[in-house]
């Protein structure tokens, strides 16, 4: 305890009685705190008892601890039993397992639970054969089933039920079924009879129908009529498993009468179990049984449910969708309407009382508990909403269920809105052409104050928006997504709300799903409302997955942007603010963006705009940036085509050579060496199609074709604006739009191998012709004056020869005007290295990377590509 601070100037120290007593109390509290620490220390005698000889083997140590150790040590040995069985099963069964049996006779709860889990693990790992397991472990499991502690008994029961799945019939009959006859008698304890119910349910699927009828069904009937309602309820829930084992006929003659009787039981839990079992067995019964027997029971159960306990309402609301589906074909119009009205009543259950409460602390606890149960009922109704749409027919949705859907979307409780948000996609699919009816509810859920609701809705947001933009089968323009002006504000507000929270995973998911927007809204709307926001997130957000999600979505936005001027502006921002940014973190994000560009765009697009800015980061002063670039270099090289990109290939080679010569960071240098080997193993793609790269080249060709079509669409839109009244432009415009859709469809389909073989002959001929033009440049040295720079003219020549005319370089872009600056930077960087040749000859990288060539001679190094 620290001494009290000195008194301030002019303040007299208080030596009064109250002050002294205060200090004494503090000292006493400190003494009380220290006492348990002293008591927790082990005495030398206790330490001696807990010490085990280190020279003992695992088996000997286990035997010793189970014989003479404390309970905690014995529990540790039992927990380690699966490991011992894997290492030495024979010795474990011979020496350790008998000690385990002895310890379990007097074991406490913790050791019993540990043993049950360990036995189950040994079974699942199949450490021994089934026969050996049954011989060694089964009797131990059966012996400890009837424990006083319910948790221990249930743990051993779970292990036994898993064992029943693998045991042969004869073992089941002799070891489990025959003793079960006596265990299920009324003279046994309630716990014993409850265990018997669950074992009977498991055994029903292991024997034939004749054996079940003769040996199991009599026990089932006896337990269904037990004097304890717990036993009757437990046996009732096992009737579903028994019905599946005995078939339809015996189910009608034996199981159904028992269910009818149990549905009228005096115990509410028994009636509830009978109702749930009937619902689950609806598919087994024929139409007559449903209409004459089950339907009256269900109607009676529903009518009495509001007068019964709320737990019955919770179960009823959960099974109502399945129940309505099972009874759909036998209901009269009046009965159909009654079930629908009953469902609507459940959807608003408990909402009437909420207006009468002011503050939560003034509400009685029993009322709060009741409202929680009502919330569970409404949540289950939201879960069953898609099934109820099928029940009323989607054509009748607006008249029958829209008001209910509105209430569920505006429910005051988050779990209800969360559930309806999960079901929103299913509802959208069912409504089809009527999906426009729920557009406002989509906006409501997007604007929900709870991020849990937003997270649930976002999971299928692209599919929902696609359905709404298509408008189902409707062709009425008013029903399309374009008539929903609140969508974009709702989407932007949802993203800002997620960004302001601590739930970054929701924010990341939302940004990933926004990649669907180019298929939904116009390019200008994306550019002005979303694209700039992606830039802001990439520059300012502190969560890496969120930044990467924003980067990828921005690349998708750029991919489908229809205006070349906007595209150039975005590219320029990416290069200047990220690739040349002052923060190394931004430069790292630029490399992430380059990776996404390679994935989403064509090779020619990346080479034209991002190749040079990317490899210029080999001069970056931060080691992490250079390291990340080294990892990216194989993908960068894969975008090149020979011979058109030979100057870019040469530039890449010189950058890597410079890294090998001048890199001082040992971690970066190690990665550079591995990257060089990987680059050397890579095969270059040719301008002409090759057999081995056919599929990739075809995909790249489709990407390039889509990019050209977007440029042509932009030109047609300009012509259409100039010549507004000409119908020809409309036809061409629609044709190009269809070509883009067709192009996307081709890319999404898998390639048929048979389609390739017919083209292989021509491809091989063209590849053989172009192979003679493959470029393999030699490098004369590593001096700084030999570093090649790429001028504007050479880059334009490459663009003109390999890229369609629509990709003409824009002088405003840094990528096409950085040839001179690139050379200057290279020279400036080269001046920092006064003796590159000497460094190379001293370090002798060549023998390590290229053992077939003369060491110390840079001109003799092979072309690493």
C-alpha positions, 0 to 999 in steps of 0.5 A: 500500500502506498503512503498517503500523498503529502498535504498541500501547502497551507493545509494542516495534517489531520491526526484526528481519530477518524483518520487513524481508524481509516488507516487501520481499516485499510491495513486490516483489509490488506491483511485479509487479502494476503491470507488466502495467498499464504494458505494456497502455498503447498507444504513440503509434505504436499509437494512430496506427495505430488511429485512423480519420478521422471524416469517412469514411462507413460503407462507406469506413471498412469498406474502410479497416479491412479493407485496412489495419486490425488483425485486431480491427478487421476482425472488427468490420467483419465483425460489422457486415456485416448493418447495412451490407447493410441500409443500402446493399446495393449498395455493400456487395456491390461494395466491402466483400464483396471485401475480406471475401473477401480477409481470410477467406483468412488470418483466424483463428478469431474472424474466421471464426466472426464471418463465419459468423454474419454471413452467416447473419444476412444470409440470415435478414434477407432483405437481398438476394434469394435469387439475389443471395445465392447469387451473392455469398455461397454460394461463400465459404461452400463455400470455408471448409467444410473448416477444421482447427478443428472449431468453425469448420467446424461454424459454416460448415456450419450457415450452409450448411444454412440456405442450402440451405433457400431455394435453388432446385433448379437452384442446389442441383444445380449448386453443391452436389450435383454437387461433393458426389460428389467430396467424399464419396470415400474419397480426401477427408479425414474432415472432408470426408466428415463434412460430406458426410453432413450435406449429403446429409441436408439435400438429401434433402428438396429433391429428388424420390424419383427424383433421390434414388434416382439421385444421392443414395442411391449416395453414402449407401450409400458413406458407410454403408460408410466405413472410419471409424466416425465417418463411418458413425455420422454418415451413419447419423443422417442416414438418418431425413431420407433416409427421409422424403424417399424414401418408405416403399417405398424406405425398406424396400428401401434404408434398412432393410438399411443400418440392420440392417447398421449395428446390428451394426457393431463401433463402439458409437457406430455401433450406438447411432446405428442403434438411435436411427434405428430407433426414430425410424422405427418409424412408417414400417415395417409390422407384419411389419417390426417383428416380424420385423426390428426386434424381434429387433434391439432385443431383442439391443441391450437384452440387450447394453446392460448389458455395454456402455458406460453412454452406450448405457444413457443413450440406451436409457433415453431412447428406451425409452418411444417404443420400447415404444409403437411395438412395443406391438401386436406383443409377446407377453405374455412379451415385454411382461413382459421389456420391463417388467422391463428398464424396472424394472431401469433405474429402480433402476440404481446405487442398490445401490452407494450404501450402500457409500459414506461420504464423497464425497471417498473415492469414486474419480473413475471411480466418481463419473462412473459414478454420474452416468451412472446418475443420467442413466439413472434420470432418463430412466426418470422422463421415460418413466414416463407412456409406461410407464403406457400400456404396462402399462394404467392399470388395472394400475398398482398391481400393475405400476408403483406400486413403481417410481413410489415409488422414483422419487419417493424417488430420492436424486438431485434430477434424478430427482425433478425429472423425476418431479415434472414428469411427475406431472400426466401420470401423474395424468391417465392414472390417472383413477379410480386417482389416489388411489394416488399421493396419498402421493407428492404429499405426498412431493414437496411436502415435498421438500428441493429447491426445484427439485422443488417448483417443477416440481410446482407448475407443474400443482398446481391441475390435480393437486389438482382431479383428486384432489379429484374422485377421477376416476370413483370415487365411493368417499369413501375415495379422495377428497382429504378422506382425505388429512390431510397435504395442508394441512401439506405445502402450508403447509410448502412455502410456508414453505420457499420463503419462507425461501429466496432463490428468490422466483420459486418462492415467487411461483408457489406463492402464485399456484397456491394460489388454487385451494384454495377449489375443493379444501378447505373455507373454514374450513381456508383461513381458519385455515391460509392466509389469515392467512399471506397477510396476513403475507406482504403485511405483511412480505415484501420482494419486490414480486411475492411480495407481489402474488401473496399479495394476489391469492390473499388476494382469491380466498380472500375471494371464496369464503369462506362466512362473513360474519363472517370476510369482514368481519374480513378486509375490516376488516384490509385497510382498517385494516392496509393502507389506513390503515397507518403504512407507505406501502408497506402503503398501496401494497399496499392499492391493489394489493389494490383492483385485484384486488378490482375484477377478482375481485368484483362492482362493488357489492362494491367500492363497498360496502367499498373505494370510500371507503377507496381514494379517501381516499388522495388525502390521503396525505402520500406522493406515490407513494401519490397517484400510484398512486391516480391510475393506479387511478382509471379502474378505480375509476370503472368500478365505478360505476353511474348513477344509484344511485352518484351520491353516490359519483361526486360524492365521486370528482369532489371528490377529483380536483378537490382533487388538481388544486387542491392537489397540489404534486408536479409528477410527481403533478400531471402524472399527475392531468391525464392521469387527468382527461382519461381519466376525462372520456372514459370512459362511465358504466355504467347500472343498466339493461343497455346494449348497449355494456356488455352483456357486461361487465354480464352478467359482473358480474351473474354475479359478484354472483349467485355472491356472493349464492349464497355468502351463501345457502349460509351461511344454509342451512348454519346451518339445516342444523345447527339441523335436522340430520334434515330431508332438505329442507335437504339438497336445497336445499343441493345445489341451491344448490351446483349453482347456484354451479358452474353460475354459474362455468361460465357465466362461463368460457364465451365469449359467443355474439354471436348470443345478444345480438341477440335481447335488444338491442331490450328492452335499448335500451328500458330503457336509453332509459328510464334515460338520462333519469335519468343524473346530471350534477351541477354543482359550485358551487366548490372551497372547502373547505366545498364538499367533500362528505362521505358520511354513513352514512345516504346510504351505507346508502341507496345500499346498500339501493337497489342491493345485495341485502339479503344485503349489509346493512352491518355496523357493525363495518366501517370502510367503512360507519362512516367517513362522519363520519371521512371528513368530518373528515379532509377538513376537516382536509386542507382546513385545510392549504390556506388559499387553494384558490380563489386557487390555482386561478385562478392556476394556471389548470388549466381552459383546459388540461383543458377549453378550451371553458369560461371560465378562472378560473371554477370554477363553470363547469368541466365535470363531468370525468366 
